[in-house]
C-alpha cells in the first residue's frame, strides 16, 4: 500500500508539503495541490484518518444533529452542510433526533465520544442538561435554525417575524379575518417565536387569536392533522390555517381533504418552511421560505472558525413570503395573444 512518502516522490514535493495539501492548508499553492491529488489518484493512496487524528488531535470530522430527517427543510440543510464541510476538508456524521430530546442527547453523547472536531445542533429541546453541559464543555459548537436562550454559543438562524407579518397582511388584504395557527413545541425557540410573531401580527391588524384557534403541534404531520380536525369541528372554523412548519401543513392538508373539503374554496392553508414540491400541490401552497442553503454554509463557516481558532460570527438571515394560491389568491392572468407575440 502506498504511503505519504510515495506520494511525495511521485509529486516531486516534500512530505511536509504533501501533508499540508491533504489537510487543505492555505499555504499550499493550487499547482502543488493539483500535483498531490494527481499522485494520490495514481497511487491509490488513502490517508490513515485514525493515525492522523492521533498526531494532530483532529479527526477532520464534524457532527450534525438535526431535529427530523424526514422534514424536507432539515434534509436540505443536512445536504448543504455536507457540501460546505467537504469543500473545507471536513466529513460530516449526521444524527436524527426525530424531535425527541432523549434521542437528541443520545446522538450528541455518541458524537462527542467519537472525538469529532465540532458539533452543529438544531436543539429539539432547550432544557436538556446534556446539551447545556456539551455547550460549556469545550467542544466547538454552533446552533443552527434553533437555539437555547442564554447559552453562549454562536447561532445561525432565519428571522421569520417580518415574513409572518407579511403573511398576515396578505391574508388580511384577501379579506380573511378568522386566522388560526398550528404552533410548534413551546420548548423550541422556533416554535415559540412563530406563534408570538403570528399573535403580534394579528394584533397589529386588530384581529384576535382566541385559544381555540391555536393548535399545539410538534413539527410533525400527525399533529397538524389532529389540530386541523379540531379546527374544523369548531362552530366557527377559521378561514385560514397557518401551519408553523411544512410537515404540519401536510397533515393539515390531509385532514381538510379527508372531510371532503377543498383548499382554498372551503378553507385556506399557509405554511412556514417552503419546500420545492409545495409548488406542485393542488393548489400550490403559500409559504414562508427560509434561505436553507445559505444558513447551512454560514453554520459550517462559523463552526470551522471555532475549530481553527478564529472568532466565529452568529448569523441571522431573513425569511421571505412566497405567495401562491392556497389562501384564495386570484389566479395569475393568462397572457393575451398580443402579449404572447410581443414576448417572441
C-alpha positions, 0 to 999 in steps of 0.5 A: 500500500502506498504511503505519504512518502510515495506520494511525495516522490511521485509529486516531486514535493516534500512530505511536509508539503504533501501533508499540508495539501491533504489537510487543505492548508492555505499555504499550499499553492493550487499547482502543488495541490493539483500535483498531490491529488494527481499522485494520490489518484495514481497511487491509490493512496488513502490517508490513515484518518485514525493515525492522523487524528492521533498526531494532530488531535483532529479527526477532520470530522464534524457532527450534525444533529438535526431535529427530523430527517424526514422534514424536507427543510432539515434534509436540505440543510443536512445536504448543504452542510455536507457540501460546505464541510467537504469543500473545507476538508471536513466529513460530516456524521449526521444524527436524527433526533426525530424531535425527541430530546432523549434521542437528541442527547443520545446522538450528541453523547455518541458524537462527542465520544467519537472525538469529532472536531465540532458539533452543529445542533438544531436543539429539539429541546432547550432544557436538556442538561446534556446539551447545556453541559456539551455547550460549556464543555469545550467542544466547538459548537454552533446552533443552527435554525434553533437555539437555547436562550442564554447559552453562549454559543454562536447561532445561525438562524432565519428571522421569520417575524417580518415574513409572518407579518407579511403573511398576515397582511396578505391574508388580511388584504384577501379579506380573511379575518378568522386566522388560526395557527398550528404552533410548534413545541413551546420548548423550541425557540422556533416554535415559540417565536412563530406563534408570538410573531403570528399573535403580534401580527394579528394584533397589529391588524386588530384581529384576535387569536382566541385559544381555540384557534391555536393548535399545539403541534410538534413539527410533525404531520400527525399533529397538524392533522389532529389540530386541523380536525379540531379546527374544523369541528369548531362552530366557527372554523377559521378561514385560514390555517397557518401551519408553523412548519411544512410537515404540519401543513401536510397533515393539515392538508390531509385532514381538510381533504379527508372531510371532503373539503377543498383548499382554498374554496372551503378553507385556506392553508399557509405554511412556514418552511417552503419546500420545492414540491409545495409548488406542485400541490393542488393548489400550490401552497403559500409559504414562508421560505427560509434561505436553507442553503445559505444558513447551512454554509454560514453554520459550517463557516462559523463552526470551522472558525471555532475549530481553527481558532478564529472568532466565529460570527452568529448569523441571522438571515431573513425569511421571505413570503412566497405567495401562491394560491392556497389562501384564495389568491386570484389566479395569475392572468393568462397572457393575451395573444398580443402579449404572447407575440410581443414576448417572441 
